[in-house]
Amino acid sequence: MTTPSAPDGIRFALEGIDEITFAKVLRDLMKDPAFARPLQVQAEPPRPQLPGLQPSGSVTGAALSGAVLTLVFRPGDRQTALDAMQRLKTILLRYGVQIDSIWTPEE
């Protein structure tokens, strides 16, 4: 009996995104057919950092740690995931969100 191959993921690190913008991105993402099954979207929203971890002299509100969006897919759905990755970049651009890094699994 063969076991299904483990899923891969394309991970987007989004520094500097606020909670409201992150919610808007997720709303658009969940309505877009490019992200339908067989893909899965995993989201880690931005979170306030602990006061002790903020740079000294910060006079603005609480700093937020970066958000992460991951497109999870099976190896056979790689092209679908790459197409969805391009669509996600477009959605992020719409809200002026900068992508700090993208991690893609090796082929």
Z-matrix of the N, CA and C atoms (Angstrom, degrees):
N
C 1 1.442
C 2 1.527 1 108.76
N 3 1.318 2 117.02 1 132.75
C 4 1.453 3 120.12 2 -179.95
C 5 1.517 4 109.56 3 -94.99
N 6 1.301 5 114.58 4 144.36
C 7 1.459 6 119.23 5 178.09
C 8 1.521 7 108.76 6 -97.18
N 9 1.333 8 117.11 7 145.69
C 10 1.457 9 118.30 8 178.75
C 11 1.521 10 110.52 9 -65.91
N 12 1.319 11 115.19 10 146.46
C 13 1.462 12 118.77 11 -179.15
C 14 1.522 13 110.53 12 -68.84
N 15 1.303 14 114.77 13 149.55
C 16 1.466 15 121.08 14 -178.12
C 17 1.528 16 109.78 15 -67.04
N 18 1.322 17 117.03 16 147.75
C 19 1.460 18 119.46 17 179.32
C 20 1.520 19 112.07 18 -71.88
N 21 1.322 20 114.64 19 153.33
C 22 1.451 21 122.83 20 173.88
C 23 1.521 22 107.48 21 -108.16
N 24 1.316 23 116.58 22 174.51
C 25 1.456 24 119.06 23 177.54
C 26 1.516 25 112.13 24 -152.71
N 27 1.319 26 115.62 25 146.88
C 28 1.459 27 122.64 26 172.59
C 29 1.516 28 105.26 27 -106.11
N 30 1.313 29 116.12 28 119.32
C 31 1.465 30 122.07 29 -172.70
C 32 1.525 31 110.71 30 -108.78
N 33 1.331 32 115.95 31 128.27
C 34 1.458 33 123.15 32 178.44
C 35 1.522 34 108.47 33 -109.86
N 36 1.326 35 117.39 34 120.72
C 37 1.469 36 121.86 35 174.42
C 38 1.526 37 107.39 36 -95.04
N 39 1.324 38 116.11 37 124.88
C 40 1.465 39 122.16 38 -175.48
C 41 1.517 40 109.68 39 -121.74
N 42 1.315 41 116.87 40 95.76
C 43 1.461 42 121.14 41 177.63
C 44 1.517 43 109.05 42 -86.14
N 45 1.314 44 117.09 43 145.90
C 46 1.450 45 121.35 44 174.04
C 47 1.515 46 114.94 45 80.91
N 48 1.313 47 118.77 46 5.73
C 49 1.460 48 120.87 47 177.38
C 50 1.526 49 108.30 48 -86.18
N 51 1.328 50 117.38 49 134.76
C 52 1.461 51 119.44 50 178.71
C 53 1.529 52 110.13 51 -89.09
N 54 1.318 53 115.69 52 170.46
C 55 1.470 54 120.91 53 -174.92
C 56 1.521 55 112.69 54 -64.32
N 57 1.325 56 117.69 55 -38.29
C 58 1.470 57 120.78 56 -178.23
C 59 1.527 58 110.30 57 -67.96
N 60 1.318 59 116.78 58 -45.52
C 61 1.464 60 120.12 59 178.94
C 62 1.526 61 110.23 60 -64.25
N 63 1.328 62 116.89 61 -39.65
C 64 1.466 63 120.48 62 178.05
C 65 1.527 64 110.36 63 -60.31
N 66 1.322 65 117.15 64 -41.88
C 67 1.472 66 121.05 65 178.34
C 68 1.529 67 110.79 66 -63.74
N 69 1.323 68 117.45 67 -39.43
C 70 1.471 69 120.97 68 178.44
C 71 1.523 70 111.04 69 -64.98
N 72 1.333 71 116.08 70 -42.04
C 73 1.464 72 120.30 71 177.74
C 74 1.527 73 109.54 72 -61.21
N 75 1.328 74 117.30 73 -46.71
C 76 1.466 75 120.60 74 179.40
C 77 1.520 76 111.91 75 -61.29
N 78 1.323 77 116.99 76 -40.57
C 79 1.468 78 121.09 77 178.80
C 80 1.530 79 109.82 78 -59.39
N 81 1.318 80 116.76 79 -49.09
C 82 1.460 81 120.00 80 179.90
C 83 1.522 82 111.83 81 -64.70
N 84 1.303 83 115.72 82 -40.19
C 85 1.452 84 121.46 83 -179.65
C 86 1.536 85 111.11 84 -62.61
N 87 1.315 86 116.60 85 -42.97
C 88 1.472 87 119.85 86 -176.72
C 89 1.532 88 112.34 87 -72.27
N 90 1.329 89 117.57 88 -21.68
C 91 1.471 90 121.16 89 178.28
C 92 1.524 91 112.21 90 -88.12
N 93 1.311 92 117.70 91 -13.50
C 94 1.461 93 122.15 92 -174.16
C 95 1.531 94 110.61 93 -86.66
N 96 1.336 95 117.92 94 126.83
C 97 1.473 96 120.25 95 -178.91
C 98 1.535 97 113.76 96 -64.96
N 99 1.326 98 118.58 97 -16.09
C 100 1.470 99 120.63 98 178.47
C 101 1.527 100 112.00 99 -62.97
N 102 1.344 101 117.00 100 -19.76
C 103 1.463 102 120.63 101 -175.77
C 104 1.530 103 112.57 102 -107.12
N 105 1.327 104 116.65 103 14.16
C 106 1.470 105 120.77 104 179.84
C 107 1.527 106 110.02 105 -72.73
N 108 1.304 107 115.29 106 167.90
C 109 1.463 108 119.70 107 176.58
C 110 1.507 109 109.53 108 -52.44
N 111 1.300 110 118.73 109 142.93
C 112 1.454 111 128.48 110 21.01
C 113 1.528 112 114.18 111 -88.08
N 114 1.332 113 118.94 112 3.39
C 115 1.455 114 120.37 113 178.54
C 116 1.518 115 110.92 114 -77.02
N 117 1.302 116 115.18 115 155.41
C 118 1.463 117 122.00 116 173.21
C 119 1.520 118 106.80 117 -129.62
N 120 1.317 119 116.37 118 139.70
C 121 1.456 120 121.22 119 178.61
C 122 1.529 121 108.33 120 -108.92
N 123 1.318 122 116.05 121 126.94
C 124 1.460 123 121.55 122 174.38
C 125 1.519 124 107.00 123 -112.61
N 126 1.327 125 116.44 124 131.87
C 127 1.459 126 121.01 125 -175.80
C 128 1.518 127 110.95 126 -125.65
N 129 1.321 128 115.82 127 134.55
C 130 1.458 129 123.37 128 172.89
C 131 1.527 130 106.45 129 -120.70
N 132 1.334 131 117.86 130 106.48
C 133 1.466 132 120.52 131 -175.93
C 134 1.528 133 111.78 132 -69.23
N 135 1.328 134 115.57 133 162.46
C 136 1.467 135 118.60 134 174.69
C 137 1.522 136 109.18 135 -65.57
N 138 1.314 137 116.22 136 145.73
C 139 1.469 138 120.67 137 -179.17
C 140 1.523 139 109.03 138 -129.16
N 141 1.322 140 115.81 139 146.95
C 142 1.476 141 118.15 140 175.57
C 143 1.528 142 109.84 141 -63.04
N 144 1.323 143 115.82 142 138.36
C 145 1.459 144 120.04 143 176.12
C 146 1.518 145 108.76 144 -82.11
N 147 1.303 146 115.66 145 155.99
C 148 1.455 147 120.53 146 176.53
C 149 1.522 148 109.47 147 -65.49
N 150 1.323 149 118.16 148 141.58
C 151 1.470 150 120.62 149 -177.64
C 152 1.523 151 113.45 150 -53.44
N 153 1.295 152 118.39 151 -35.68
C 154 1.453 153 121.50 152 -179.07
C 155 1.520 154 113.30 153 -67.90
N 156 1.330 155 117.35 154 -16.00
C 157 1.455 156 120.62 155 -177.89
C 158 1.521 157 112.81 156 -96.94
N 159 1.320 158 117.63 157 -4.64
C 160 1.457 159 120.44 158 179.86
C 161 1.518 160 110.10 159 -76.47
N 162 1.332 161 116.45 160 150.48
C 163 1.465 162 118.41 161 176.18
C 164 1.513 163 109.95 162 -63.57
N 165 1.330 164 117.03 163 145.71
C 166 1.459 165 119.92 164 -179.37
C 167 1.520 166 109.57 165 -67.12
N 168 1.312 167 116.62 166 148.73
C 169 1.447 168 121.74 167 179.44
C 170 1.508 169 113.44 168 83.74
N 171 1.321 170 118.74 169 6.52
C 172 1.456 171 120.95 170 179.50
C 173 1.523 172 109.27 171 -72.97
N 174 1.330 173 116.55 172 122.26
C 175 1.454 174 120.28 173 -179.01
C 176 1.518 175 111.93 174 -109.63
N 177 1.330 176 117.35 175 -5.85
C 178 1.454 177 120.19 176 178.38
C 179 1.520 178 109.11 177 -83.88
N 180 1.318 179 117.23 178 -178.18
C 181 1.465 180 121.91 179 -179.60
C 182 1.516 181 111.37 180 -62.71
N 183 1.297 182 115.60 181 -177.06
C 184 1.460 183 121.20 182 -178.16
C 185 1.523 184 110.72 183 -60.14
N 186 1.306 185 116.02 184 136.71
C 187 1.461 186 120.66 185 177.54
C 188 1.520 187 109.03 186 -73.47
N 189 1.331 188 115.54 187 148.95
C 190 1.455 189 120.48 188 178.85
C 191 1.514 190 109.21 189 -108.82
N 192 1.334 191 115.45 190 140.64
C 193 1.456 192 119.07 191 171.80
C 194 1.523 193 107.28 192 -77.96
N 195 1.302 194 116.77 193 161.44
C 196 1.460 195 121.06 194 -176.38
C 197 1.514 196 113.42 195 -68.29
N 198 1.327 197 114.06 196 152.36
C 199 1.454 198 121.70 197 175.07
C 200 1.527 199 108.29 198 -92.37
N 201 1.323 200 115.43 199 160.97
C 202 1.461 201 120.86 200 178.35
C 203 1.520 202 108.39 201 -136.39
N 204 1.323 203 116.12 202 133.45
C 205 1.462 204 122.67 203 170.86
C 206 1.519 205 107.32 204 -119.49
N 207 1.327 206 116.79 205 132.71
C 208 1.458 207 121.44 206 179.69
C 209 1.520 208 109.28 207 -127.28
N 210 1.337 209 116.44 208 127.35
C 211 1.464 210 122.26 209 172.73
C 212 1.523 211 106.63 210 -94.40
N 213 1.313 212 116.73 211 113.60
C 214 1.459 213 121.82 212 -177.47
C 215 1.525 214 108.26 213 -99.54
N 216 1.341 215 116.20 214 136.16
C 217 1.460 216 120.57 215 -176.95
C 218 1.522 217 110.79 216 -152.77
N 219 1.303 218 115.84 217 158.78
C 220 1.464 219 121.86 218 173.55
C 221 1.527 220 108.04 219 -82.36
N 222 1.320 221 119.00 220 152.71
C 223 1.466 222 120.45 221 -178.69
C 224 1.535 223 113.87 222 -52.59
N 225 1.313 224 118.13 223 -34.46
C 226 1.457 225 121.27 224 179.32
C 227 1.524 226 113.55 225 -69.55
N 228 1.328 227 117.15 226 -14.66
C 229 1.467 228 122.11 227 -179.15
C 230 1.529 229 111.67 228 -105.35
N 231 1.307 230 116.63 229 20.71
C 232 1.467 231 121.24 230 -176.23
C 233 1.532 232 112.29 231 -57.16
N 234 1.338 233 118.21 232 -45.81
C 235 1.467 234 120.07 233 -177.92
C 236 1.526 235 110.76 234 -64.75
N 237 1.311 236 117.70 235 -38.74
C 238 1.469 237 121.16 236 176.08
C 239 1.525 238 109.73 237 -60.08
N 240 1.325 239 116.77 238 -41.68
C 241 1.464 240 121.19 239 179.81
C 242 1.528 241 111.09 240 -67.05
N 243 1.324 242 117.82 241 -39.71
C 244 1.460 243 120.26 242 178.87
C 245 1.527 244 111.38 243 -65.60
N 246 1.332 245 116.52 244 -37.93
C 247 1.466 246 120.22 245 175.64
C 248 1.529 247 110.64 246 -64.52
N 249 1.322 248 116.31 247 -41.62
C 250 1.470 249 120.87 248 178.61
C 251 1.533 250 110.38 249 -66.38
N 252 1.324 251 117.02 250 -34.34
C 253 1.456 252 120.61 251 178.24
C 254 1.532 253 110.05 252 -60.77
N 255 1.322 254 117.08 253 -42.85
C 256 1.463 255 120.45 254 178.24
C 257 1.528 256 110.72 255 -64.15
N 258 1.316 257 116.94 256 -38.52
C 259 1.472 258 120.70 257 178.39
C 260 1.529 259 110.23 258 -66.35
N 261 1.328 260 117.33 259 -39.74
C 262 1.466 261 120.58 260 178.26
C 263 1.523 262 110.83 261 -63.02
N 264 1.311 263 117.40 262 -39.80
C 265 1.464 264 120.28 263 177.07
C 266 1.529 265 110.51 264 -59.04
N 267 1.338 266 116.43 265 -40.05
C 268 1.467 267 120.72 266 178.76
C 269 1.524 268 111.18 267 -64.88
N 270 1.317 269 117.14 268 -42.60
C 271 1.471 270 121.03 269 178.81
C 272 1.525 271 110.05 270 -63.34
N 273 1.314 272 117.48 271 -43.91
C 274 1.461 273 120.72 272 179.64
C 275 1.529 274 111.07 273 -64.02
N 276 1.310 275 116.54 274 -39.22
C 277 1.463 276 120.98 275 177.86
C 278 1.531 277 110.99 276 -61.92
N 279 1.321 278 116.61 277 -38.31
C 280 1.466 279 121.67 278 178.76
C 281 1.530 280 111.36 279 -55.15
N 282 1.330 281 116.78 280 -35.62
C 283 1.464 282 121.37 281 -178.11
C 284 1.529 283 112.84 282 -100.30
N 285 1.313 284 117.16 283 7.63
C 286 1.453 285 120.39 284 177.79
C 287 1.514 286 114.18 285 70.02
N 288 1.323 287 116.79 286 26.01
C 289 1.466 288 121.50 287 -178.84
C 290 1.515 289 109.32 288 -87.83
N 291 1.316 290 115.69 289 130.03
C 292 1.455 291 121.29 290 177.92
C 293 1.525 292 109.34 291 -92.25
N 294 1.315 293 114.87 292 134.64
C 295 1.464 294 120.88 293 175.95
C 296 1.510 295 107.45 294 -89.70
N 297 1.331 296 116.60 295 121.40
C 298 1.458 297 120.24 296 -179.39
C 299 1.519 298 112.00 297 -81.24
N 300 1.312 299 116.43 298 -36.68
C 301 1.458 300 118.95 299 176.40
C 302 1.519 301 109.11 300 -159.85
N 303 1.328 302 113.98 301 152.76
C 304 1.468 303 121.78 302 174.45
C 305 1.513 304 106.14 303 -126.50
N 306 1.300 305 115.45 304 128.58
C 307 1.465 306 120.84 305 176.08
C 308 1.518 307 107.34 306 -110.69
N 309 1.332 308 116.64 307 125.42
C 310 1.467 309 121.25 308 176.43
C 311 1.522 310 108.54 309 -120.87
N 312 1.321 311 116.92 310 143.73
C 313 1.466 312 119.27 311 178.78
C 314 1.537 313 110.50 312 -70.32
N 315 1.308 314 115.67 313 153.82
C 316 1.457 315 121.56 314 176.58
C 317 1.521 316 109.24 315 -68.53
N 318 1.318 317 115.18 316 149.91
C 319 1.477 318 118.67 317 176.93
C 320 1.496 319 110.47 318 -76.08
